[in-house]
Amino acid sequence: MPNIKSILVTGANGQLGQSINSIAPEYPEYQFHFVTRNQLDLSDIENITTYFQKNNFDLIINCAAYTAVDKAEQEAELADAINHQAVKKLAEIAKEQSTVLIHISTDYVFDGTSYKPYVETNQVNPQSNYGASKLKGERALQIISPEGCIIRTSWVYSEFANNFVKTMIKLGQQRDQLSVIFDQIGSPTYAKDLAQAIMKIVANNGLIKHTKLPIYNFSNEGVCSWYDFAKAIFEMNNINCNVSPIETKDYPTPAKRPHYSLLNKAKIKLDYDLIIPYWKDSLKSCLKALQERK
């Protein structure tokens, strides 16, 4: 891994972008550059090309993505432009400029029919346009193979932007009763934990050499359903809202979600000596950070 001084973080307004920004002061040895869609529009290949003709970095952390899962069923082209074509372009630029590229992907590349935690080499079979566009991005990256890695994550939440935790708090305070899906199983990911893992890879270890661009899984430890997650949010926040478990079939959505998308993190833990927090502990940290932001 080259000597890294300058880091570009795309998707600066997203959950992970803002989480990296929040811990950036802990890494004064790096010059961070956070860009939003206004500065670098990933839906526009010409815009990407022009941007990198003027700018050069040692490392790109690509947190930007089209993540509106249901909307992607209607906006397949836009999802593909941002999650696939832009990633391909970033990979080509990274290769050309000898830049390291860390790209964030998703559990939606799997179909969710497994009964044990997914390892990185398991068969991929996305069930939605969003998942398909993210998988195409991964594949383009692996073919071009700049130095770097792909990190798949799941159920991301934080004190920033819109997410399940904030939605539940809002709804729980407005209503006496809520129905939440209990037959989709996975593990939440606190964006700050993912941000810290990325920076640990960058700062302490450098990227482990693999024969081809490596893929890693990252989420918090433990397992839950969305129902369990909602219950924990209410309990920790002392919100008195009755939560009823419902099946996916009772809450139809345009995009199909994986029923089971628990990620096995053994590889990233081994390569980078990571200790990953349990999801309930991270949820407590996030709720504390939300309180402090009020």
N, C-alpha and C positions, 0 to 999 in steps of 0.2 A: 504494500500500500504506500503510495507516495506520501511525502511529508505534507500533511494537511494544515492549511492556514485559513483559507477562505471557504465558507460553507453557504451554499444557496439552499433555502428552504422554500419550496413551492407550496401553494395552498395556505398562505400565511393566516387567512381568516378562519380556516377550518379548525377542528378540535385538536388534531395532532400538531399542526403548525403553531397554534397558540400555546400549546403545551411545551413544545420545544423552546419557543420564545420565553416562556416563564422560567425555564431552567438555564437559558443561555448565559446569564450572569455567573453561573457556577463554572463556566468554561471560558475565562478571559483570554486564553491562548488562541482562540479562534475569532475570526471576523465573520459574523453571521449576517446574511442578507436575506430578509424575508420578503417574498413577493406575493402580491395578490393577483387576481385575474386581470385587474386593470393594468398592471405592469407586465405581466406575462400571461397572455391568453392562450391556454393550451388547446382551445378548439380551433386555433388558427395556425397552421403549419408555417406560413410566411412570417407571422409574428414571432414564433419560436426561433426561426432561422435568424431574423434580424436581431433579436435580443442577444443571441449568443455570438453574433458577429461583433457586438460591442462589449460583451461581458464574458469573462472566463473565471471559472472557479475550480478549486481542488476537489470539492465534493458537492454533489447535488443530493438532497434528500427530497424525493418526490412524494409529498403528502397530498398533492392536488389530485382530485378524482371527481368523476360524475357519480354521485352516490344516491341519487333519488331512485331507489330500487323500483318502485311501482311506475314512476314516470318514464323510466327507461323502456318500458314495454311499448310506449308510444314514441319515445324519442331515441330509438335505437341508433340512429346515425350520429346524434350528438354524443351519446354515451360511448360509441365506438371511436369518435374523433378524439375525445379526451382520455379515455381509458386504454386505447389501443394505438391509434395513429400517433398521438402526441408522445406516448411512451417509446414507441419505435424511434421517433425523431430524437428524443432525449438520449436514447441509447446510442444512436449514430453520432451525435454531438459529443457525448461522453467519451466514446471510443476515439474520435478524431482529436479531441483536446486533452486526452489522457486524464480525464476526470473520473473520479469514483462516483458510482450511482447507487444509492440505496432507494429501492422502490417499494411502496406499500401496496399489498394486495389483500385478498379477502378469502374468508371461508366459503363464500358463495361459488367458488370454483368447483366445490364438491356437490354431489346430489343429495347428501344427507341421509342416505339409506344404510349407512354403516351402523354398527352396534358397539364399536370400540373407537377410541380417539384416533383421529386421522394423523398419519405421519406424512411427511412431505412428499413421499414417493407414491402415495396411494393414487388410484385411478381418479382422474378429474372428470366431471360430467355436469357442467353448470346447467341449471334449470330455468334461468332467467336471462334476459338481455344484458342486465347488469353483470351477472356472473360470467357470461360469455365474453363480454367486452374486456373484463379484467383478465380473463384467461388469455385472450389474444395478446394483450399487453405483455403478460408474463412470457409468452412464447416468443414474441418479437425480441424481447430483451435477451432471452437465452440464446437466440440465433446470433444476434449481433455481439453479445457477450462482452460488454465493457467490464472493467473491474468493479466489483460491488456485490450486491445481494438483493434478493426479493424477500420481504417479510409479510407473510399472510397473518391477518389478525381478524378478530370477530367482536361483534357487539360493543363497539367503541362508544364510550361516554366520557364526560369531563365536566368541569365547571364552565366550559366555553361552548358557544354556538348551541345548536339545537340537538337534543338527544333524548333517549328514553328516560333517563333519570329526571331531567328537568320537566319533561312532559308529565311524568307520573306525579311529581310534586304538585304541579299546577292543577292537574285533574283531581288529585286526591284532596286538595284544599277546596275545590269547587263542588265536588260530588260526595254523596254518602256511599255510593256503591260503584264498583268498576268490574268489568270482566276482562281477564287477561289470559292469553294463551298458555296452556301448560304442557302441550305436547311438542314444543320445539325446545330442544335441549342444546346447551352450549356453555360457554363461559364468557362473562363480560370482560372487557378490557378497559382499564382506566388509562386514558390517553397519556397521562403523565408517566405511568409506569413504562409504557412503550417508548416514550421520548427518552426516558433515562436509560433504557436498554440500548436504544440506538446510539446515544452519546457514549455509553460504556464501550460499545463495539468500536466506535471512532477513536475514543481517547486512550483506552487502556490496551487494547489488543491488536488493533488493525484487523483487517478481514482475513480470516483463515483461508489459506489457499485450497481451493477445490479444483478439480479438473474442468468443471463447467460452472457457470454462474450459480451459486447456491441459493436454494429456497429454504427459508426458516419459518416455523410457526411461532406465533407469540400471542398469548392471551393471559389473563390472570389464572391462578391455580383454582382448582375446584370445579364444580359442575352445578348448573341450576337450569330451571326453565324460566321463561319470561314471567310466569306467575310467581315463582320463588323470588325472583329479582324485585318485582313490584312490592311483594310482601316485606322484603328486607328494607326497601326504601322507606316504606310507610312506618315500619317499626322504629327504624333509626331516627326518623324525623318526627316521631310522635304524632303522626297523621292518623286520625280516626276515620278510616275509609274501609268499607268491607270489600274484599277482593274475592271474586268468584272465578274458579278455573274454567276455561272453555277450550274446546278443541279448535284446531286450525280451520276445520271445515265450517265452523260456526262464525268465522270471521274471514270471509273471502277477500283476497287482495288480487290486483292484476298480475303481480309477479309471484311465482312460487318460491317459498323459502325452504332452505334445508331443514328437515325435521331434527336432524342430529348433526351438529357441526363442532363437536368437541375437538380441540387441537392438541396433539401430543407435542410438548415443548422440549423433549429430551435433547434434541440436536442443538438448539440454540443455547440451552443451559450448559451442555458439555463443552461446546466450542468457545463460549465466552464466560464461563464460570458465573452464570447469572443466578441470582436467587430471586424468584418471582413471587410477589405477594399473593396471598389468598384473596379471592374476589371480595369477600365481606370486609376485610381490613382495608382494601383499596376504596371500597364504596364509602366507608367511614371517613377516609382522608378527603375524598371528593366532596362529601356533604359538609365537612368542616371548611374546605376552601370556598364552597358556595356561600356559607354563612359569613365568612370573612369579606366576601365581595359585596355583601349587601350594604 
